[in-house]
């Protein structure tokens, strides 16, 4: 690895050669490879991160291209899984980057397996439940994590460090309302870059072991508003994540769920307990159901619904919102 690549970053006094050496040896998990995740991944790879773990359960669609970097029209046309396309693009930017890509739904089991292996977790999700799981896993395993969110033209960001700052759960009552998602109300690119710039700033501080302040930052890029406030005094003694007797309630109470609704997508996810990729193809061929595959996923129509099946037995059923409706369709499909 040539240090000339990072010469301008090394010249920045707060990082320097010592900080750059630390970045080169560190690893980061990015949860979600959409708008936030692709910006974060590219920023970290260009900054010299040693190893990157990326996870996302979805594939690329044309509506992603407006705000999600790293992806092309060819990726959308071929419906490539987001983490696969991102891995290719990132390795084209920097050949020596080590990347582990997971086409998976993020749950307690996944986080328990991966979070302990990294130096930092970065939130690039679009839902509250996953963030609560990340919060529990990070504090349980003693790993810092950085929250980020965007809706319409608004952005929000905050770093959390176990043993030093209150956790995400303690901060929730004081946070600006971010209960909508870009899938339901839209988002503009400048809001994404604001959130990820703040996340990357704090990531560089954490990776170079620079002291960091417990501060939440939020704003509206369209209206030109930008505010921040400290939250170091918001820790609750009874908090189930960072209180005096943590129980990590969200990690422990999560149970396996066969069906899940993808917010704002008119899509229900179903996890088949034992269906392999080959078994799925054999099943469709035996029933003369036409399908298309790109090596990562299988797409077919059944009862007017478009279904996408992944290699681990996970199915996305497009065009419906109710798990009960999906359950009826699955019974009809598999018997």
MIVOTI-301974 format. One record per residue (C-alpha): x, y, z. Coordinates in steps of 0.5 Angstrom, whole numbers, plus 500, padded with zeros to 3 digits. Example, Ala and Ser with C-alpha at 12.3 -4.5 7.8 and 13.67 -1.06 7.14 Angstrom:
<rs>
525491516/527498514/
</rs>
This chain:
<rs>
500500500/503507498/502512503/502517497/495515496/493518503/498524503/493529504/490526509/496525513/498532512/491534516/495535523/489531527/490525523/498525521/502519520/500516526/493516525/493514518/497508521/491506526/486507520/489502516/489497521/482498523/475494521/468497521/461494520/456498516/449496517/445497510/448499504/443504501/444511501/448512507/451505507/454507500/457514502/460511508/463505505/466509499/469514504/472509509/475505503/478512500/480514507/484507508/480503513/483496513/477491513/470493511/464488513/458490509/451487510/444488506/438484505/436487498/438488491/439494487/433497483/432504479/429508484/436507488/440510483/438517485/441517492/445511492/453511490/457505487/451503483/450503476/444502471/447495469/447493477/439495477/438492470/441485473/438486480/445485483/445484491/447491494/453488498/455485491/455491487/458495493/464490494/466490486/466498486/470499492/475494490/475498483/477504488/482500492/484493490/488492497/481493501/479487505/471486504/466481507/459482504/453479507/446478503/443477510/437480514/440483520/438480527/441479534/444473531/448476526/450482530/452477536/457474531/460480527/460486532/465483536/470482530/470490529/473496531/467500530/459499527/456504523/448505522/446506515/439503516/432506515/428502521/428503529/428496531/435495527/438501531/436498538/439491536/445495534/445499540/444493545/450489541/455495541/454496548/454489550/460487546/464494548/464497541/463504539/457505534/455511530/448513528/445516522/439518519/435522513/428523511/426528506/431534507/433533514/439529517/441527524/447524527/450522533/456517536/455512542/461509546/460504551/463506558/463514555/457516553/449515554/446510549/441511543/436508548/437514553/437519547/431517544/426522548/430528546/431526539/427530533/422526530/425521525/419516524/418516517/423513512/425515505/421510502/414513504/416521504/422521499/429524500/434528497/442527496/444533500/441531506/445524505/451527504/450532510/449525515/454521512/459527512/458527520/458520521/465520517/468525521/466521528/469515525/475518523/476521530/474514533/479510529/484515530/483514538/481522538/477524544/470525542/464529544/457526546/453530541/447529537/447534530/441535526/438539521/434541515/439542509/433545504/431550510/439551512/438549519/443546523/443545530/447540535/447539543/451535548/447529551/453526556/448528562/442524559/444517561/438513565/440509571/435504569/436504562/436496559/442498555/447502559/444503566/447500572/444493571/444492563/439486561/440488553/433487552/432488545/437483543/434478548/427478546/428478539/425471536/425468530/420471525/418468519/415474516/417481516/414487513/419492509/417499511/414503505/416498500/409494499/413488500/413482505/419478507/419471508/424466511/424459509/427454514/430450510/430451502/436452499/438455492/438449488/432446491/428453489/430452482/428444482/421446485/420451480/422447474/418441477/412446477/413449470/414456473/418461469/424464473/430468472/436468476/443472476/447467481/445471487/437471487/431468483/425472481/419469478/411471478/406467482/399469483/400475480/406477485/413478484/417474488/425474489/428468493/435469495/440463497/439462504/431461503/429468504/424471500/421478498/414478496/412484492/406487492/403486499/403489505/400484510/404478513/397474513/396475506/404473505/402466509/397464505/401465498/406461501/402456503/399456496/406456493/409450497/403446500/
</rs>
